[in-house]
Amino acid sequence: MKRDKILGERKIIELIVSRLDRMPTMPIPFGDDVSAYDLGNEKVAVLKTDMLVGKTDIPPGMSVWNAARKAVVMNISDFAAKGVKPLAVLVSLGLPPDITKKDIEQIGNGLNAGSREYGTFVVGGDTGEATDLIISVMVFGLAQKEEVVLRSGAKPGDILAVTGLFGKTSAGLRLLLGDHKASKSVQSVLVDSVYMPSARLPEGLALAQSKGVSASIDSSDGLAWSLREMGQASHVGFVINYVPVAEEAKKFAIANKLDVWDLTFYGGEEYELVVTVKPESWKKAECAVKNAGGQLLRIGRVIADKEIFAEVGRERRNIEPRGYEHLIR
């Protein structure tokens, strides 16, 4: 029998979705950061589920407490991108036979820590036996339909912005997985970015309330891929004039003779928000994020041509549509 070629996560999702009946009143289309159910009276129930698997998602040195907390954070991050407050969390655990009592306690503590950090609670779930540790989290919330910020609203002329700098997690993973070097201070920051990620929930809620954001996406699959996904959903392209790279990532790139652009655009798991803002609303949006304790960095603009490239000084580079993808080796 001829073996199928490696499909990859995105092709698998495409194949499954093509075989599903579409809900007649589907408030948010397949492929956005979250899903939703229409409750009537312009209200929607907002849903998100994502899983963390030990073998592929837990790097060396990460405790099960960190892993459980991260499983919550990565779901909350998608709510942040839509400007929706999470209200409740469900958790399903696949547990290997050799898991210890201490591990179970730490998983519970990590799930609680992640949930309480963002003002919500774990309200139930399921457990079962598995060959590897699986932490599958589902988050629930409520919102006014028109207030949910989709990926599909970006317009030519809108400002492209992000809520933070990039490259730290990509560099941190390289430190944990390979033979790379960094000073103690840089190493501490990079590794901490992997073990203790943060969702930009206050910033996302503030941006949605400002009503100046035309499109938004979470950057967990990498900045380049997030731009590609938002561009496709909005039928636009982007030109980047400022590369939002963290200083620690710059130092790491220099020390290890790596391309800092590669760390910035193609890493992933930063959980920053990538947004487009109407020009007339920029000051209001920027102020809203600042008041929420964050920052909004202007990195470029939306263009009509469906291409993504960076133009910084005399240097121009095409931003390739690639990022992390499960089931690709």
C-alpha positions in Angstrom: 0.0 0.0 0.0 1.3 3.4 -0.9 1.9 5.6 2.1 0.3 9.1 2.2 2.8 12.0 2.1 3.1 14.0 5.3 0.0 16.1 5.5 0.8 18.5 8.3 -1.6 20.0 10.8 -3.1 22.6 8.5 -3.9 20.2 5.7 -5.4 17.8 8.2 -7.7 20.6 9.5 -8.6 21.5 5.9 -9.6 17.9 5.1 -11.7 17.6 8.3 -13.5 20.9 7.9 -14.3 20.1 4.2 -16.3 17.2 5.5 -18.3 19.0 8.1 -21.8 20.5 7.7 -21.7 24.2 8.3 -23.9 25.6 11.1 -26.5 27.9 9.4 -25.9 30.8 11.8 -22.2 30.6 12.4 -21.0 33.9 13.9 -17.3 33.2 13.5 -16.1 31.3 10.4 -13.8 28.3 10.6 -10.1 29.3 10.9 -10.3 32.2 13.3 -8.7 32.2 16.7 -11.9 31.1 18.5 -15.3 29.6 17.6 -18.8 30.9 18.6 -22.4 30.0 19.0 -25.2 32.6 18.3 -27.3 33.1 21.4 -29.6 35.6 19.8 -30.1 39.3 20.7 -26.6 40.0 19.2 -24.9 37.9 21.9 -22.5 35.0 21.3 -21.0 32.2 23.3 -17.3 32.2 22.6 -15.4 28.9 22.7 -11.8 27.9 22.3 -10.0 24.6 22.8 -6.3 23.8 22.4 -4.1 21.0 23.7 -0.6 20.6 25.0 1.2 17.2 24.4 4.2 16.2 26.4 6.4 14.9 23.6 6.0 17.8 21.3 5.1 20.8 23.5 7.1 20.4 26.7 10.8 21.4 26.2 13.6 20.1 28.5 13.5 21.6 32.0 9.8 22.7 31.9 7.9 21.4 35.0 4.4 19.9 34.7 3.3 23.0 36.7 4.7 25.3 34.0 3.2 23.0 31.3 -0.3 23.0 32.9 -0.2 26.8 33.3 0.9 27.2 29.7 -2.0 25.1 28.5 -4.4 27.6 30.0 -2.4 30.7 28.8 -2.3 29.6 25.2 -6.1 29.3 25.1 -6.5 32.6 27.0 -4.3 34.3 24.4 -6.8 33.5 21.6 -9.5 35.1 23.7 -7.2 38.2 24.1 -6.9 38.4 20.3 -10.7 38.6 20.0 -11.1 41.0 22.9 -13.3 38.6 24.9 -13.1 38.0 28.6 -12.8 34.3 29.6 -15.4 33.1 32.1 -14.8 29.4 32.7 -12.3 26.7 31.8 -12.8 22.9 31.2 -9.8 20.6 31.2 -9.3 17.0 29.8 -6.2 15.2 30.9 -4.6 12.2 29.2 -2.3 10.7 31.8 0.5 8.1 31.2 0.5 5.1 33.6 3.8 6.2 35.3 2.6 9.6 36.3 3.2 10.4 40.0 1.0 11.8 42.7 3.3 14.9 42.9 2.9 15.4 39.2 -0.9 15.3 39.5 -0.8 17.9 42.3 1.5 20.1 40.3 -0.8 19.9 37.2 -3.7 20.9 39.4 -1.7 23.8 40.8 -0.6 24.9 37.4 -4.1 24.8 35.9 -5.4 26.8 38.8 -2.6 29.4 38.6 -3.1 30.0 34.9 -6.9 30.3 35.3 -6.8 32.6 38.3 -4.1 34.8 36.7 -6.7 35.8 34.1 -9.7 36.0 36.4 -11.4 32.8 35.5 -11.8 29.3 37.1 -11.6 25.6 36.1 -15.1 24.3 36.5 -14.7 20.7 35.4 -13.3 18.3 32.8 -12.3 14.7 32.3 -9.3 12.3 32.8 -8.2 9.3 30.9 -5.2 7.1 30.3 -2.8 7.9 27.5 0.7 7.0 26.3 1.8 10.6 26.8 0.8 13.5 28.9 -2.0 15.5 27.3 -3.5 18.6 28.7 -6.5 19.8 26.7 -8.1 23.0 27.7 -11.4 24.6 26.6 -12.3 28.2 27.5 -15.8 29.7 27.5 -16.9 33.3 27.4 -19.7 35.7 26.4 -19.6 38.7 24.1 -21.6 41.1 22.0 -21.3 39.8 18.4 -20.1 43.1 16.9 -17.4 43.5 19.6 -15.5 40.3 18.7 -12.5 41.3 16.7 -12.0 38.9 13.8 -9.0 38.3 11.5 -10.9 39.5 8.5 -11.4 43.2 8.9 -8.0 44.7 7.9 -8.2 47.4 5.2 -5.5 49.0 3.0 -4.2 52.0 4.9 -4.7 50.6 8.4 -1.8 50.6 10.8 -0.1 47.3 11.6 0.9 46.9 15.2 1.9 44.4 17.8 1.8 44.3 21.6 5.4 43.4 22.2 8.8 42.3 20.9 9.7 39.0 19.2 12.5 36.5 19.1 12.9 35.6 22.7 11.0 32.3 22.7 12.6 31.2 19.5 16.0 31.9 21.0 15.0 30.3 24.3 14.0 27.1 22.6 17.2 26.9 20.7 19.1 27.3 24.1 17.0 24.4 25.6 17.2 22.1 22.6 20.6 22.8 21.1 24.2 23.8 21.6 23.9 27.5 21.7 25.5 30.1 24.0 24.3 33.2 25.8 25.3 35.2 28.8 23.6 34.3 32.1 21.4 37.4 32.1 20.3 36.9 28.5 19.8 33.2 29.1 17.6 33.8 32.1 15.3 36.1 30.1 15.1 33.8 27.1 14.4 30.6 29.0 11.8 32.4 31.2 10.0 33.5 28.0 9.5 29.7 27.2 8.7 28.5 30.7 6.4 31.4 31.7 4.5 32.8 28.7 1.9 35.5 29.2 -1.3 36.2 27.4 -2.1 39.8 26.5 -5.6 39.7 27.9 -5.7 43.2 29.4 -4.4 44.7 26.1 -6.8 42.7 24.0 -9.8 43.7 26.1 -8.7 47.4 26.0 -8.2 47.3 22.2 -11.7 45.8 21.7 -13.2 48.5 23.9 -11.4 51.2 22.0 -13.3 50.1 18.8 -10.4 51.2 16.7 -9.0 47.7 15.8 -10.1 46.3 12.4 -8.5 42.9 12.7 -6.5 40.9 15.3 -4.7 37.5 15.7 -2.6 35.9 18.3 1.0 35.3 17.3 1.5 31.8 18.8 2.4 30.3 15.4 5.0 33.0 14.7 4.8 36.6 13.4 5.2 35.6 9.8 2.5 33.0 9.8 0.1 35.3 11.8 0.5 38.0 9.1 -0.1 35.4 6.4 -3.3 34.2 8.2 -4.7 37.7 8.8 -3.7 38.7 5.3 -5.6 35.8 3.8 -8.7 36.4 5.9 -8.8 40.1 5.1 -7.6 39.7 1.4 -4.8 42.2 2.0 -1.0 42.4 2.4 1.4 44.1 4.7 4.6 46.2 4.5 6.7 46.2 7.7 8.9 49.3 8.4 10.0 48.3 11.9 11.2 44.8 12.9 10.0 44.3 16.5 12.9 42.3 17.8 13.8 41.9 21.5 17.2 43.1 22.6 18.0 39.7 24.1 17.2 38.0 20.8 19.6 40.4 19.1 22.4 39.5 21.5 21.7 35.8 21.1 21.7 36.1 17.3 25.1 37.9 17.4 26.6 35.4 19.8 25.5 32.4 17.8 25.9 33.9 14.3 22.1 33.5 13.6 19.8 35.7 11.5 17.9 37.9 13.9 15.1 38.2 11.3 14.6 34.4 11.4 14.3 34.5 15.2 11.8 37.4 15.0 9.5 36.2 12.2 9.6 32.4 12.3 9.8 31.4 15.9 6.3 31.3 17.5 4.8 30.9 21.0 5.3 34.6 21.9 1.5 35.1 22.5 1.7 38.7 21.4 -1.3 40.3 19.6 -0.9 41.3 16.0 -3.5 43.9 15.1 -4.5 46.4 12.5 -5.8 49.8 13.6 -7.8 52.4 11.7 -5.5 55.4 11.3 -8.0 57.8 12.9 -8.2 55.6 16.0 -4.4 55.0 16.5 -4.0 57.5 19.4 -7.1 56.1 21.2 -6.0 52.5 20.7 -2.4 53.3 21.8 -3.6 55.1 24.9 -6.1 52.2 25.8 -3.2 49.7 25.7 -1.0 51.9 27.8 -3.7 52.4 30.4 -4.0 48.6 30.5 -0.3 48.3 31.4 1.0 47.3 28.0 2.4 48.8 24.8 1.3 49.0 21.2 4.1 49.1 18.7 3.5 50.4 15.2 5.5 48.1 12.8 3.9 48.8 9.4 0.8 49.2 7.4 -1.8 47.3 5.4 -1.6 47.3 1.6 -3.9 46.2 -1.1 -1.4 43.9 -2.8 -1.6 40.5 -1.3 2.1 40.3 -0.4 4.1 40.6 2.8 7.5 42.2 2.9 9.7 44.3 5.2 11.3 47.6 4.1 13.8 48.8 6.7 16.2 51.5 5.5 17.6 50.2 2.2 16.9 46.6 3.0 13.9 44.8 1.6 12.9 41.2 2.4 9.9 39.1 1.5 8.4 37.6 4.6 7.9 33.9 3.8 4.6 32.3 4.9 6.0 29.8 7.3 6.0 29.0 11.0 5.6 26.1 13.4 3.3 23.3 12.3 2.5 20.0 14.0 3.0 16.7 12.2 5.8 18.3 10.0 9.2 16.8 10.6 
